[in-house]
């Protein structure tokens, strides 16, 4: 129960953040790909800049997690094809739907049925990737 | 209270996203919003047919708790925290008008794409379903999405994540500059 509440609380925080910062707005994504506003770049850029500092701190201080266990941050598997090709597919969808996975869930709160279609599509896409995984170049 | 009703600027939102990632790492997890889709496929029984979904999803149940929170947080923000219609650059407003999207600066999401009426048309439904499909397919193929690669991966200075983010932008730019004029 404690674990549920802590993750649920983080989720609520993130949900409010996605709406109040307009990251979950289709218009903001379109504007970003038109390079006409600093808003999205500022969010992603400052998030990364602070993120780099946070991870450096965690690594150098050999910080433990709240449970007292050593923190290990797994490096991504090396590679090129899967990242560029998969990334392009993702980008096409991100621009068309105007939402990435986090915002899709957030937008359910709008009560619009169309968001369910987006999520259904995302589940289907995930499933089809699983089906085709061995046949795709990675 | 003013802070709550206004749009949160980038210099507030960006650091708060980094804070979320930091907290999730301190909780022994990681920040990524797309792996839960795999978890849901597994819970739905996809593991019986496809090996990729045959994993111990109970270990990943925490990411569904986060999703439940995100949905609830979105509901709170959209219903009670007076979300404003994003105010978009004027050049972009004009570009959208040329595409037939006129709800800019008046709604959070374009009614031309997300209204019930649009959803029930073949074109509208296809756009939503294909958009979602590409997001889900691409995120698993690339092994992460905006949060997993752009935020978590780049914060950890991972070259694969940089490759993925370049891919995100190639895809996004192709969609908006080359494909949008064809479909709208």
Interface residues (C-beta under 8 A of the other chain):
Chain A: X3 X4 X6 X7 X8 X9 X10 X11 X12 X13 X14 X15 X16 X17 X18 X19 X20 X21 X22 X23 X24 X25 X26 X27 X28 X29 X30 X31 X32 X33 X34 X36 X37 X38 X39 X40 X41 X42 X43 X44 X45 X46 X47 X48 X49 X50 X51 X52 X54 X55 X58 X63 X65 X66 X67 X69 X71 X73 X75 X76 X77 X78 X79 X80 X82 X83 X84 X85 X86 X87 X88 X89 X90 X91 X92 X93 X94 X95 X96 X97 X98 X99 X100 X101 X102 X104 X105 X106 X107 X108 X109 X110 X112 X113 X114 X115 X117 X118 X119 X120 X121 X122 X123 X124 X125 X126 X127 X128 X129 X130 X131 X133 X136
Chain B: X4 X7 X8 X9 X10 X11 X12 X13 X14 X15 X16 X17 X18 X19 X20 X21 X22 X23 X24 X25 X26 X27 X28 X30 X33 X34 X36 X37 X38 X40 X41 X46 X50 X51 X52 X53 X62 X63 X65 X66 X67 X68 X69 X70 X71 X72 X73 X74 X75 X76 X77 X78 X79 X81 X83 X86 X88 X89 X91 X92 X95 X96 X104 X108 X109 X110 X113 X114 X115 X116 X118 X119 X124 X125 X127 X128 X129 X130 X131 X132 X133 X134 X135 X136 X137 X138 X139 X140 X141 X142 X143 X144 X145 X146 X147 X149 X150 X151 X152 X153 X154 X155 X156 X157 X158 X159 X160 X161 X163 X164 X165 X166 X167 X168 X169 X170 X171 X172 X173 X174 X175 X176 X177 X179
